Amino acid sequence: MPVSITQALDMIYKKSSVVSSEILPIEMALGRVMSEDSMATFDLPRFDNSAMDGYAVKCSDAGHTVECTDVIYAGGDPQMILHPTQSIKIMTGAPIPNGCEAVIPIENVTVNGTQVTLPKEIQKEDHIRHAGEDIKHGAIYLHKGEKVTAYSIALLASQGVTHLRVTRKIKVAVFGTGDELRPHFEKIAPHQLYNSNTPMFLARAKELGCEIAYIGSSGDTMASLESAIKSALNADIIITSGGVSMGDKDFTKDAFTNLGMKLHFDKVDIKPGKPTAFGTIGNTVIINLPGNPLASMVNYEIFVRAAIRKMSGMSAYFHHTVSTHIKEDYPLRAGKTTVRLGVFDGETFMPFNKQLPGMISPLEEANAMLITTPDLTILKKGKAVKILPISWELTAFEKEDFFTN
């Protein structure tokens, strides 16, 4: 019996293990997932400092003319004390001197030689950045399970961190099956087809931050399949395409089983792509996708992407939806849980009118997908729907209901 999409995802989340970690220079950790929390070893800012180019002053001198003979620059270490009837010129980022109660921007004072006339009102603490107001010593500023971004690296650098423990890149191995499939760089006979799935799977895995290995195409024999599988067993995820349906030569699952695979499901209640299988050999995840390109792409985005997120160590590894509305009336064929590729324009979503399992052109055009329940017969213009993004990453810490019904 086919499992539901939700059941399939639950099994993938349960059976996919987080890969091991490694230590990298922070500049090389971009896109990786944190393996441990990062805790601040000192306040940020480390000291009270000026938020403006201006004058350090006393509040009691508001509306008066004061004397200014000193200046403090960023990077300086002021030893002077500010007394009443005095001011000290100060640059942005410079340490606040003892006795300073506020900083007045340069444009708000009148300067005549060493005489500085202050505004009539001065708010205490104005334009002073206090130590620790950004990050307090001992606070966790990056959490285990977060993906490292350019802005994460800025935080790490601000704390003087040089190296970081992150999960290593997931290794994805791909091979296609089928005697009729040939690589795109070879000439083919009229009865043969170019293999578009394998390069698509490899490129998508690379886009999602994985290391990739192309094992090649396997023929439709048990010996050929087992040889390809053995070559791929050092990978974290093995993706195959085709050979998982009901044809006379569809024995990819049998070849994996012969080599110790524990099969968790071999059919999913989804259209397109019902013949999708998931298993494990030790910690290696095996996902057999359908041979039809559109069907394999849909299932890659739903199931393979889920496995990659979970195995990368992300805390928020669940699919997250965008709530939007249908752009125009869209008729449906009831009876199946169906995925519809389409385009989200920022305000509405419109599924493609023509999308058959063997098609390729919709794959490049789509930036999101919609999953409808079997009872729906039409999506009326303006109907509220939930979509799953394809062209950008959007994840959740908890499971969501991503079906439109």
C-alpha positions as CSV (number, residue, x, y, z in Angstrom):
1,M,0.0,0.0,0.0
2,P,1.3,3.5,-0.8
3,V,2.1,5.7,2.2
4,S,0.9,9.3,2.4
5,I,3.2,12.2,1.7
6,T,3.1,13.0,5.4
7,Q,4.0,9.4,6.4
8,A,6.8,9.3,3.8
9,L,8.3,12.5,5.2
10,D,8.0,11.3,8.8
11,M,9.9,8.1,7.9
12,I,12.6,10.2,6.1
13,Y,13.0,12.5,9.1
14,K,13.1,9.5,11.5
15,K,15.6,7.4,9.5
16,S,18.0,10.1,8.2
17,S,20.9,10.7,10.5
18,V,22.8,14.0,10.9
19,V,26.2,13.7,9.3
20,S,29.5,14.2,11.2
21,S,31.0,17.6,11.9
22,E,34.3,19.3,11.1
23,I,36.2,22.4,12.1
24,L,36.6,25.1,9.5
25,P,37.9,28.7,9.3
26,I,34.8,30.9,9.6
27,E,35.4,32.2,6.0
28,M,34.9,28.7,4.7
29,A,31.9,27.9,6.8
30,L,29.4,29.8,4.7
31,G,26.3,27.8,4.1
32,R,27.1,25.1,6.6
33,V,25.1,24.3,9.7
34,M,26.3,25.0,13.2
35,S,27.2,21.9,15.2
36,E,27.3,23.7,18.5
37,D,26.2,27.0,20.1
38,S,28.5,30.0,19.9
39,M,28.6,32.0,23.2
40,A,29.9,35.5,23.6
41,T,33.2,35.8,25.4
42,F,32.9,39.6,25.8
43,D,30.3,42.4,25.5
44,L,29.6,43.9,22.1
45,P,30.3,46.8,22.0
46,R,33.2,46.1,24.4
47,F,32.9,49.7,25.9
48,D,30.6,52.7,25.9
49,N,31.2,54.6,22.7
50,S,29.9,57.5,20.6
51,A,27.2,56.8,18.0
52,M,28.0,60.2,16.2
53,D,30.7,62.6,15.3
54,G,30.1,65.3,17.9
55,Y,30.8,66.6,21.4
56,A,30.9,64.8,24.7
57,V,29.0,67.0,27.2
58,K,27.4,67.4,30.6
59,C,23.5,67.8,30.6
60,S,23.8,70.7,33.1
61,D,25.6,72.7,30.3
62,A,22.6,72.7,28.0
63,G,22.1,76.2,26.3
64,H,25.6,77.3,27.4
65,T,28.9,77.9,25.7
66,V,31.6,75.5,26.9
67,E,35.3,75.2,26.3
68,C,36.7,72.4,24.0
69,T,40.4,71.7,23.7
70,D,40.5,67.9,23.5
71,V,39.4,65.3,20.8
72,I,38.9,61.6,21.1
73,Y,39.3,59.4,18.0
74,A,38.0,55.9,17.3
75,G,40.6,53.5,18.6
76,G,41.8,56.0,21.2
77,D,42.1,55.3,25.0
78,P,41.0,58.6,26.7
79,Q,42.4,59.2,30.1
80,M,40.8,62.7,30.6
81,I,37.7,63.4,32.8
82,L,34.9,65.7,31.5
83,H,34.1,68.5,33.9
84,P,31.2,71.0,33.8
85,T,31.7,74.0,31.4
86,Q,33.9,71.7,29.2
87,S,33.2,69.6,26.2
88,I,35.4,67.1,24.3
89,K,35.2,66.6,20.6
90,I,34.5,62.9,19.9
91,M,34.4,60.7,16.7
92,T,32.0,57.9,15.9
93,G,33.1,54.7,17.7
94,A,35.4,56.5,20.1
95,P,35.3,55.5,23.8
96,I,33.2,57.7,26.0
97,P,35.3,59.6,28.5
98,N,34.6,59.6,32.2
99,G,32.1,62.2,33.2
100,C,30.3,62.3,29.8
101,E,26.5,62.3,30.0
102,A,25.6,62.7,26.4
103,V,27.0,63.3,22.9
104,I,25.7,66.2,20.8
105,P,26.1,65.8,17.0
106,I,28.4,68.3,15.3
107,E,25.5,69.8,13.3
108,N,23.6,70.7,16.5
109,V,26.3,73.0,18.0
110,T,27.8,76.3,17.1
111,V,31.6,76.4,17.1
112,N,33.8,79.5,17.4
113,G,37.4,78.5,17.9
114,T,37.5,76.6,21.2
115,Q,34.1,77.8,22.2
116,V,31.2,75.5,21.6
117,T,27.6,76.6,22.1
118,L,25.3,73.8,23.0
119,P,21.5,73.3,22.3
120,K,19.0,74.3,25.0
121,E,17.9,70.7,25.6
122,I,20.2,67.7,26.1
123,Q,18.9,64.3,26.8
124,K,21.0,62.1,29.1
125,E,22.6,59.1,27.3
126,D,21.8,60.7,23.9
127,H,24.0,59.1,21.1
128,I,25.9,56.9,23.5
129,R,26.2,53.2,22.6
130,H,26.6,51.2,25.8
131,A,28.8,48.1,26.3
132,G,26.8,44.9,25.7
133,E,23.8,46.6,24.3
134,D,24.2,44.4,21.1
135,I,25.5,41.2,22.7
136,K,26.1,40.5,26.4
137,H,29.0,38.5,27.6
138,G,27.8,34.8,28.1
139,A,24.9,35.1,25.7
140,I,24.4,32.6,22.9
141,Y,24.5,34.6,19.7
142,L,24.4,31.7,17.2
143,H,22.6,28.4,17.9
144,K,23.3,24.8,17.0
145,G,21.3,24.0,13.9
146,E,21.4,27.4,12.3
147,K,22.8,27.9,8.8
148,V,25.9,30.1,8.7
149,T,25.4,33.2,6.6
150,A,27.6,36.2,5.7
151,Y,26.0,38.0,8.7
152,S,26.8,35.0,11.0
153,I,30.4,35.4,10.0
154,A,30.2,39.1,10.9
155,L,29.0,38.1,14.4
156,L,31.8,35.5,14.8
157,A,34.4,37.9,13.6
158,S,33.2,40.5,16.1
159,Q,33.9,38.0,18.8
160,G,37.4,37.2,17.5
161,V,36.3,33.7,16.5
162,T,38.6,32.2,13.8
163,H,37.3,28.6,13.5
164,L,33.9,27.0,13.8
165,R,32.5,23.5,14.2
166,V,29.9,22.7,11.5
167,T,28.4,19.7,9.9
168,R,30.4,18.5,6.9
169,K,28.9,18.6,3.4
170,I,26.5,15.8,2.7
171,K,27.8,13.5,0.0
172,V,25.3,12.7,-2.7
173,A,25.9,10.0,-5.3
174,V,23.7,9.7,-8.3
175,F,23.2,7.1,-11.0
176,G,20.6,6.5,-13.6
177,T,19.1,3.2,-14.7
178,G,17.8,2.0,-18.0
179,D,19.5,0.6,-21.2
180,E,17.7,3.3,-23.3
181,L,19.3,6.2,-21.4
182,R,22.5,7.7,-22.7
183,P,24.6,10.6,-21.3
184,H,24.0,14.0,-22.9
185,F,27.5,14.1,-24.2
186,E,27.1,11.0,-26.4
187,K,25.4,10.5,-29.8
188,I,22.3,8.5,-29.5
189,A,20.3,6.2,-31.8
190,P,16.7,7.0,-32.7
191,H,15.4,4.5,-30.1
192,Q,17.4,5.9,-27.2
193,L,16.9,8.9,-24.9
194,Y,19.2,11.4,-23.3
195,N,19.4,11.1,-19.5
196,S,18.2,14.4,-18.2
197,N,17.5,13.3,-14.6
198,T,21.0,12.5,-13.5
199,P,22.6,15.9,-14.3
200,M,19.5,17.5,-12.8
201,F,19.9,15.6,-9.6
202,L,23.6,16.3,-9.4
203,A,23.1,20.0,-10.1
204,R,20.3,20.4,-7.6
205,A,22.3,18.6,-4.9
206,K,25.1,21.0,-5.5
207,E,22.7,24.0,-5.3
208,L,21.6,22.7,-1.9
209,G,25.2,22.7,-0.6
210,C,26.1,19.0,-1.1
211,E,29.2,17.3,-2.4
212,I,28.3,15.2,-5.5
213,A,29.5,12.1,-7.2
214,Y,28.3,10.8,-10.6
215,I,28.5,7.0,-10.6
216,G,27.3,6.8,-14.2
217,S,24.4,5.0,-15.8
218,S,23.5,1.4,-14.9
219,G,22.1,-1.1,-17.3
220,D,19.0,-3.1,-16.6
221,T,20.7,-6.1,-15.2
222,M,21.1,-7.1,-11.6
223,A,24.9,-7.3,-11.8
224,S,25.2,-3.9,-13.4
225,L,22.9,-2.3,-10.7
226,E,24.7,-4.0,-7.8
227,S,28.1,-2.8,-9.2
228,A,26.8,0.8,-9.3
229,I,25.4,0.6,-5.8
230,K,28.7,-0.7,-4.4
231,S,30.5,2.2,-6.0
232,A,28.1,4.6,-4.2
233,L,27.9,3.2,-0.7
234,N,30.4,5.7,0.7
235,A,27.9,8.5,0.1
236,D,25.4,9.8,2.6
237,I,22.5,9.8,0.1
238,I,22.2,7.7,-3.1
239,I,19.7,8.9,-5.6
240,T,18.5,6.7,-8.5
241,S,16.1,7.4,-11.2
242,G,13.8,4.8,-12.9
243,G,13.6,1.1,-12.3
244,V,11.3,1.4,-9.3
245,S,8.0,0.8,-11.1
246,M,6.3,-2.5,-12.3
247,G,8.2,-3.2,-15.6
248,D,9.9,-6.4,-16.4
249,K,13.3,-4.8,-15.9
250,D,12.4,-2.7,-12.9
251,F,14.5,-4.3,-10.2
252,T,16.5,-1.5,-8.8
253,K,14.9,-2.1,-5.4
254,D,15.8,-5.8,-5.5
255,A,19.5,-4.9,-6.2
256,F,19.6,-2.6,-3.2
257,T,17.8,-5.2,-1.0
258,N,20.4,-7.8,-2.1
259,L,23.1,-5.4,-0.7
260,G,21.4,-5.0,2.7
261,M,18.9,-2.2,2.2
262,K,16.1,-1.9,4.7
263,L,13.1,-0.7,2.7
264,H,10.9,1.8,4.5
265,F,8.4,2.5,1.8
266,D,8.2,1.8,-2.0
267,K,5.1,3.8,-3.1
268,V,3.7,7.2,-2.2
269,D,0.2,8.4,-2.6
270,I,1.2,11.3,-4.8
271,K,0.6,12.3,-8.4
272,P,2.9,12.5,-10.2
273,G,5.6,10.1,-8.8
274,K,3.8,7.3,-7.0
275,P,6.7,4.8,-7.6
276,T,9.1,6.5,-5.2
277,A,11.0,4.4,-2.7
278,F,13.1,5.1,0.4
279,G,15.4,2.8,2.3
280,T,18.7,2.8,4.2
281,I,21.9,0.8,4.3
282,G,23.5,1.7,7.6
283,N,23.5,5.5,7.7
284,T,23.3,5.8,3.9
285,V,19.9,7.0,2.7
286,I,18.6,5.6,-0.6
287,I,15.9,7.4,-2.5
288,N,14.7,5.8,-5.8
289,L,12.8,8.4,-7.8
290,P,10.5,7.8,-10.9
291,G,12.1,7.9,-14.4
292,N,9.8,10.6,-15.7
293,P,11.6,14.0,-15.3
294,L,8.7,16.1,-13.9
295,A,7.7,13.3,-11.5
296,S,11.2,12.9,-10.3
297,M,11.7,16.6,-9.9
298,V,8.5,17.0,-7.8
299,N,9.6,14.1,-5.5
300,Y,13.1,15.4,-5.3
301,E,11.9,18.7,-4.0
302,I,9.5,17.1,-1.4
303,F,11.6,14.1,-0.2
304,V,15.3,14.4,-1.2
305,R,15.3,18.1,-0.1
306,A,13.8,17.0,3.2
307,A,16.5,14.4,3.8
308,I,19.3,16.9,3.0
309,R,17.9,19.4,5.5
310,K,17.6,16.8,8.2
311,M,21.0,15.3,7.6
312,S,22.7,18.7,7.5
313,G,21.8,19.2,11.1
314,M,19.3,22.1,10.6
315,S,17.0,22.7,13.5
316,A,14.3,24.0,11.2
317,Y,14.2,21.1,8.7
318,F,10.5,20.9,8.0
319,H,8.8,22.2,4.9
320,H,7.4,25.7,5.4
321,T,4.6,27.2,3.3
322,V,3.7,30.6,1.8
323,S,0.0,31.5,2.1
324,T,-1.3,33.1,-1.1
325,H,-4.2,33.1,-3.5
326,I,-4.9,31.5,-6.9
327,K,-4.5,34.0,-9.8
328,E,-7.2,32.5,-12.1
329,D,-9.7,29.7,-12.1
330,Y,-7.9,26.3,-12.3
331,P,-9.9,23.1,-12.9
332,L,-8.6,19.9,-11.2
333,R,-9.1,16.2,-11.7
334,A,-10.3,14.9,-8.4
335,G,-9.3,11.6,-6.8
336,K,-5.6,12.0,-6.2
337,T,-3.3,13.9,-3.9
338,T,-1.7,16.0,-6.6
339,V,1.3,18.3,-7.0
340,R,1.0,21.3,-9.3
341,L,4.0,23.2,-10.4
342,G,3.6,26.9,-11.1
343,V,4.7,30.5,-10.6
344,F,4.4,32.6,-7.5
345,D,4.6,36.3,-8.5
346,G,4.8,37.7,-5.0
347,E,1.0,38.2,-4.7
348,T,-0.7,35.2,-6.3
349,F,0.1,31.7,-7.5
350,M,-0.8,30.2,-10.9
351,P,-0.3,26.5,-11.7
352,F,0.8,25.6,-15.2
353,N,-2.0,24.4,-17.5
354,K,0.1,21.6,-19.0
355,Q,2.3,19.5,-16.8
356,L,2.7,15.8,-17.6
357,P,5.0,13.5,-15.7
358,G,7.4,13.1,-18.7
359,M,7.7,16.8,-19.4
360,I,10.9,18.9,-18.8
361,S,10.1,22.5,-19.7
362,P,7.9,23.2,-16.6
363,L,10.9,22.3,-14.3
364,E,12.8,25.4,-15.3
365,E,9.8,27.7,-15.2
366,A,8.4,26.7,-11.8
367,N,9.4,28.5,-8.6
368,A,6.8,26.9,-6.3
369,M,4.4,24.0,-6.0
370,L,0.9,23.4,-4.7
371,I,-0.3,20.1,-3.2
372,T,-4.1,19.5,-3.5
373,T,-6.2,17.0,-1.7
374,P,-8.3,14.4,-3.6
375,D,-11.6,16.1,-3.0
376,L,-10.9,19.3,-4.9
377,T,-12.3,19.7,-8.4
378,I,-11.5,23.4,-9.0
379,L,-9.4,26.2,-7.6
380,K,-11.5,29.3,-7.9
381,K,-9.8,32.7,-8.6
382,G,-8.8,34.2,-5.2
383,K,-9.0,31.0,-3.3
384,A,-6.5,30.8,-0.4
385,V,-3.8,28.2,-1.0
386,K,-0.6,27.1,0.5
387,I,2.5,26.7,-1.7
388,L,5.9,25.2,-1.1
389,P,8.8,27.3,-2.5
390,I,11.3,25.7,-4.9
391,S,13.5,28.7,-5.9
392,W,14.3,29.8,-2.3
393,E,14.8,28.1,1.1
394,L,11.9,28.3,3.5
395,T,11.9,26.0,6.5
396,A,10.0,25.5,9.8
397,F,10.9,24.3,13.3
398,E,7.6,22.3,13.5
399,K,5.6,20.2,11.0
400,E,3.0,22.1,9.0
401,D,-0.1,21.1,7.1
402,F,1.0,22.1,3.6
403,F,-2.0,20.7,1.7
404,T,-4.6,22.9,-0.1
405,N,-8.1,21.5,0.4
